[in-house]
Every structure is written in structure tokens, then in C-alpha cells.
Amino acid sequence: MKMIADKELRLALGNFATGITIVTTQDDRQQPIGVTASSFNSVSLSPPLVLWSIAKSAYSYTSFAQAEHFAVHVLGADQAALSDRFARASTDKFAGLNTATGLGDVPLLHGCLARFECATEHRYDGGDHMIIVGRVLRLNLPDPQREPLVFFKGNYATLRGSNQAA
């Protein structure tokens, strides 16, 4: 069987449009941790389960691998800058942001399309990623009528069209 090149696989996967989320938790020193993720997905309605995955090479990997709680924030089309902020390696991605505190003392971002506060239910090895399944304990839908931020072919997009990433 022919080996699939990483670049070829990434290009093919880029044809699947995904939503953009920011996943937050806190580290072992109770400092806020957050990362942009497009790997968010529903698993089950009963019980209410969702999943996402994080690269084992990510700076925040250890914090999420050990976290008992996390929150998933679904971003709106007007939140590309926030997505970029949490996608970059940084010492304090939360600097200057107005946040709240959720279940398990997880930092919560405001102004998202939806927010899922979760307790970690399962962790699975997924090659170069860890797959994290969470039980949704609380959710928030502040403005479900807004357009979502979408990622397609390596760029941000909306449901009406696409725009180049910064």
C-alpha cells in the first residue's frame, strides 16, 4: 500500500470545512490556558458528550491532558482575531480579556456563538494527538443567530464566502 504524505493528507482534509473553537482550562498553577481548535465535534446527545483533540507537541498539551474540566467556545465570523490570538504560542493569551470563571474554575470567554462547559470523561491516544471527550455540564447560547467562523482550505471563511487569514 502506498504511504500517504503528510502534505497531501493536510491538503485533502482542508476540503472539509470546520468551525473554529477556543478551548480553555487552567494549568496546575491555576493559570488560564487556551488554544484554538477546529477538531471539535459532537459525540452523543444522551449522555451529552463532545470531543476535541490537541497535538501532543502543543505547549498546553500537559494542562489539557490532566484537566478535569474544560470549556469549548464556538467562535462567530467576527472573531478571527481572537482565534489568531489563541492559535499563537504566547505567555498570556488572556491579557486584557474580560473573562468569567466556570465550572472547575475554567476561564470563560464572552461573546461566542455557544459555550460548552465540560467535565473530562475520556482521553484516547490519537497518533500525534490526544482525543479528549467531555460530558457537557452546562451550555450557553448568547446569540445563536450570528454567523460562525469557519476554516476551509487553510483560510477563514463564512457561510457566505471566504476571506484570507491574517
C-alpha positions in Angstrom: 0.0 0.0 0.0 1.3 3.5 -0.9 2.2 5.8 2.0 0.2 9.0 2.2 2.3 12.1 2.5 1.5 14.5 5.4 1.2 17.4 3.0 -1.2 15.5 0.7 -3.3 14.5 3.6 -3.4 18.0 5.0 -4.5 19.3 1.6 -7.3 16.8 1.3 -8.5 17.4 4.8 -8.6 21.1 4.1 -11.5 20.5 1.8 -13.6 19.7 4.8 -14.9 23.0 6.3 -14.8 23.1 10.1 -16.0 25.5 12.7 -13.4 27.3 14.9 -13.4 27.0 18.7 -11.2 28.1 21.6 -10.8 25.5 24.3 -9.9 26.7 27.8 -8.8 25.2 31.1 -6.3 26.0 33.8 -2.9 24.6 34.5 -1.6 23.1 37.6 -0.8 26.6 39.0 -4.4 27.7 38.4 -3.3 29.9 35.5 -5.7 30.2 32.5 -4.8 28.1 29.4 -6.4 28.3 26.0 -6.0 27.0 22.5 -7.7 27.4 19.1 -9.1 24.1 17.9 -11.0 23.1 14.8 -11.3 19.5 15.9 -14.5 20.0 17.9 -17.3 17.5 17.3 -20.5 16.2 18.9 -20.4 12.6 20.1 -23.7 11.9 21.9 -26.9 13.7 23.0 -27.6 11.2 25.8 -25.4 11.5 27.6 -24.3 14.9 26.3 -20.8 14.3 25.1 -18.4 16.3 22.8 -14.9 15.7 21.7 -11.9 17.7 20.5 -8.2 16.9 20.0 -4.9 18.5 20.9 -1.5 17.9 19.4 0.9 16.2 21.7 3.5 18.8 20.7 1.3 21.7 21.8 2.6 23.9 24.7 -0.6 23.4 26.6 -0.9 19.6 26.0 0.1 18.6 29.5 -2.5 21.0 31.0 -5.3 19.6 28.9 -4.1 16.0 29.3 -4.5 16.5 33.1 -7.6 18.8 33.2 -10.7 17.6 34.9 -12.8 20.4 33.3 -12.6 22.4 30.1 -14.8 24.8 28.1 -15.3 24.9 24.4 -16.2 28.4 22.9 -17.7 28.3 19.4 -16.5 31.5 17.5 -18.5 33.8 15.4 -17.5 35.2 12.0 -16.3 38.4 13.6 -13.9 36.7 16.0 -11.0 35.8 13.6 -8.6 38.0 15.7 -9.5 36.1 18.8 -8.9 32.8 17.0 -5.5 34.0 15.9 -4.6 35.2 19.4 -5.2 31.7 20.9 -3.6 29.9 17.9 -0.2 31.5 18.6 2.3 30.5 21.3 2.1 33.2 24.0 2.8 33.5 27.7 -0.6 35.2 28.4 -3.3 34.8 25.8 -5.8 36.2 28.3 -4.1 39.5 28.9 -6.6 42.3 28.6 -9.6 40.0 28.1 -12.7 40.2 30.3 -13.3 36.6 31.4 -15.6 34.8 33.8 -15.0 31.7 35.8 -16.8 28.5 35.0 -17.1 25.0 36.4 -13.8 23.7 37.7 -12.5 27.3 37.8 -12.1 27.2 34.0 -11.8 30.6 32.3 -14.8 31.5 30.2 -14.7 33.9 27.2 -17.6 36.2 26.4 -19.3 37.0 23.0 -19.1 33.5 21.5 -21.9 31.8 19.5 -22.1 29.0 22.0 -20.1 27.7 25.0 -19.9 24.2 26.4 -18.6 23.7 30.0 -17.4 20.1 30.3 -16.0 17.5 32.7 -13.4 15.3 31.1 -15.0 11.9 30.5 -12.4 10.0 28.4 -8.9 10.5 26.9 -7.8 8.5 23.9 -4.5 8.2 22.1 -4.9 9.6 18.6 -1.5 9.3 17.0 0.2 12.6 17.3 -2.9 14.0 19.1 -4.9 13.2 22.2 -8.6 12.9 21.8 -10.5 14.4 24.7 -14.2 13.5 25.3 -16.1 15.8 27.7 -19.5 15.5 29.3 -21.4 18.8 28.8 -22.5 20.0 32.2 -23.6 23.5 31.2 -24.0 25.4 28.0 -24.6 28.9 26.9 -26.2 30.2 23.7 -25.9 34.0 23.9 -26.5 34.8 20.2 -27.2 31.7 18.1 -28.3 33.8 15.1 -24.7 35.1 14.3 -22.6 33.6 11.5 -20.0 31.1 12.6 -16.3 31.4 11.9 -15.3 28.6 9.5 -11.9 27.2 8.4 -11.7 26.0 4.8 -8.7 25.3 2.6 -6.3 26.9 5.0 -8.3 30.2 5.4 -11.0 31.6 7.5 -14.4 31.6 5.8 -18.0 32.4 6.5 -21.1 30.7 5.2 -21.5 33.4 2.6 -17.9 33.5 1.3 -14.3 33.3 2.4 -11.6 35.8 3.4 -7.9 35.4 3.7 -6.4 34.7 7.2 -4.1 37.3 8.6 
